[in-house]
Amino acid sequence: MTGRLNSAQPYAIGLFRIVVGLLFACHGAATLFGVLGGPMGGSTPEIGTWPSWYAAVIQLVCGGLVLIGLATRPAALIASGSMAYAYFKVHQPEALWPLQNSGESSALFCWAFFLLIFTGSGALGLDRLFSRGARVREELDQAAAQSAQESVKREEALRTAR
């Protein structure tokens, strides 16, 4: 049973990444453009308004990147940090516990993205396509280096044999 679960782990992480990225991007789109029920605070922030406009841009961009699995780890790092900032600057001063200060979503997003920093994109992400290409190039470079070392060893063996 453990073997089956372990073999499905990249797909579970990929599905987790897709859902978290989609929810985060939707939150940013709602705040920036007033879609999907509009922003939670009422009206859309003006361009450049600190911190709401910047937070919404981070949510939309990083959520989109995490959703498609492109630059997942850096995007998750930025998203996690922005949610930690949101929790401690906006929610935590109101009360200690997330249930008391309405900071559950900030805390959950923060920890979900923190997890993705370490797991990466999982399956079904563009990161895997690019890393697979990089891995192939690295293997070819290693094979070429090994071949060159073997050639040097053969030449040395021929010299010593003469």
Secondary structure, 3 states (H helix, E strand, C coil): CHHHHHHHHHHHHHHHHHHHHHHHHHHHHHHHHCCCCCCCCCCCCCCCCCCHHHHHHHHHHHHHHHHHCCCHHHHHHHHHHHHHHHHHHHHCCCCCCHHHHCCHHHHHHHHHHHHHHHHCCCCCCHHHHHHHHHHHHHHHHHHHHHHHHHHHHHHHHHHHHC
